[in-house]
Amino acid sequence: MKVLDHLAQSKRPFISFEIIPPLRGGNVDSLLVLIDDLVKYQPPFIDITSHAAEVIYEETTSGIQRRVKRKRPGTLGVCALLQNKYQIDAVPHILCHGFTREETEDFLIELKYLGIDNVLAVRGDDSGYEKPLQHGRSANRYACDLVTQIAAMNHGRYLEQDLLDAEPSDFCIGVGGYPEKHFEAPNLQLDARRVKDKVDAGAHYVVTQMFFDNRHFFRFVELCRAIGVTAPIIPGLKVLSAQKQLTSIPSTFHVEIPAGLSDEVLAAKPEQVLDIGVEALESLLARGRRSLREKLAGLEREEVQREA
Ligand SMILES: Cc1cc2nc3c(=O)[nH]c(=O)nc-3n(C[C@H](O)[C@H](O)[C@H](O)COP(=O)(O)OP(=O)(O)OC[C@H]3O[C@@H](n4cnc5c(N)ncnc54)[C@H](O)[C@@H]3O)c2cc1C
């Protein structure tokens, strides 16, 4: 079932999760233990991240060597596990970086045959590795280009134009959004316009980068709505679980952690941080629900006044 249908059919708010495939050579059993645990919360779908090859420098007996390594393959395998072992809809992430458009099309065909009809199309971060484009191969630069490719396949347009009996795919396409602006964007307004470009290109819904203060999310949604983005915007949330995340999260994801929360984490013992993170998320959700209820009540009042 598609993410859009889950959103439309659900009678109450639900949570889904994002999981990361194991490191190369890693055991999938620990991931299965984790999924067994997540199943209890009845997530209608689960996202599986994707990881491009990156450049690493390794010290060897013959000096420092540059190597290109894909540390976390396995996105497709984890998707197949979710759909077939757990009957949970899988949402694989698909990247521009590290993949040619031809490889992306092959991946989409694998997904189609597996009955996976959701994808999240993101650009991927610069991993230092630029895939060489040989033999007429091409690459998607921005997520919007990737969405255009997937949407074209949904209309039966594959990269080779003279395919016989090219069957349209039927992917539900999600894209990323940044309540505190993507770090490369000059401002939030322009960044929101890039979200609109992705929706106009064929994306069906938006999932946001994590945030720790509701105000960022509501401001972002208002901005998107004001410029005509009508697609659902799903908030991306993260539980703070370790003190070191006070620096790693802002530096990696370019998001702010509110002073009250960081003070509380700094004053706590390491084993208390997870509980603080859970409480902070619960209160963020409660405030979010309250604010939505107030907004809905305001809209209803306006409608009654209009009708009177
Ligand atoms: C929900 C979510 C899931 C993610 N999952 C993964 C994952 O599995 N694997 C992974 O590697 N990364 C993942 N990321 C991270 C993401 O790949 C990075 O944040 C990346 O830097 C941007 O991705 P994007 O899809 O938003 O890119 P884009 O929409 O392409 O935007 C990237 C930047 O380019 C700008 N831009 C867009 N179009 C244009 C244009 N035409 N001209 C000039 N500038 C433009 C935008 O404003 C933005 O600053 C995820 C992010 C989110 C929010």
The ligand as a Gaussian input file, in Angstrom:
#p B3LYP/6-31G(d) Opt

LIG

0 1
 C       13.692000      12.660000       5.169000
 C       15.124000      12.604000       4.690000
 C       15.717000      11.369000       4.388000
 C       17.048000      11.309000       3.949000
 N       17.605000      10.075000       3.642000
 C       18.872000       9.999000       3.179000
 C       19.465000       8.751000       2.806000
 O       18.845000       7.692000       2.889000
 N       20.745000       8.768000       2.328000
 C       21.472000       9.934000       2.209000
 O       22.631000       9.884000       1.761000
 N       20.947000      11.126000       2.565000
 C       19.676000      11.193000       3.044000
 N       19.130000      12.411000       3.383000
 C       19.981000      13.595000       3.362000
 C       19.920000      14.336000       2.014000
 O       20.380000      13.506000       0.965000
 C       20.788000      15.586000       2.120000
 O       20.249000      16.469000       3.060000
 C       21.103000      16.290000       0.827000
 O       22.137000      17.242000       1.071000
 C       19.934000      17.046000       0.216000
 O       18.983000      16.212000      -0.252000
 P       17.628000      16.759000      -0.942000
 O       16.955000      15.591000      -1.502000
 O       16.894000      17.637000      -0.036000
 O       18.288000      17.612000      -2.124000
 P       17.733000      18.739000      -3.148000
 O       16.251000      18.862000      -3.094000
 O       18.349000      18.379000      -4.443000
 O       18.332000      20.035000      -2.538000
 C       19.719000      20.139000      -2.219000
 C       20.142000      21.597000      -2.191000
 O       20.131000      22.121000      -3.507000
 C       19.257000      23.230000      -3.606000
 N       18.627000      23.109000      -4.915000
 C       17.635000      22.278000      -5.301000
 N       17.363000      22.424000      -6.600000
 C       18.225000      23.363000      -7.077000
 C       18.471000      23.949000      -8.352000
 N       17.762000      23.611000      -9.422000
 N       19.455000      24.899000      -8.453000
 C       20.179000      25.270000      -7.379000
 N       19.990000      24.745000      -6.138000
 C       19.038000      23.819000      -6.005000
 C       18.288000      23.109000      -2.434000
 O       17.788000      24.369000      -2.005000
 C       19.202000      22.497000      -1.388000
 O       19.987000      23.489000      -0.788000
 C       17.806000      12.506000       3.822000
 C       17.208000      13.747000       4.121000
 C       15.893000      13.804000       4.545000
 C       15.260000      15.125000       4.884000

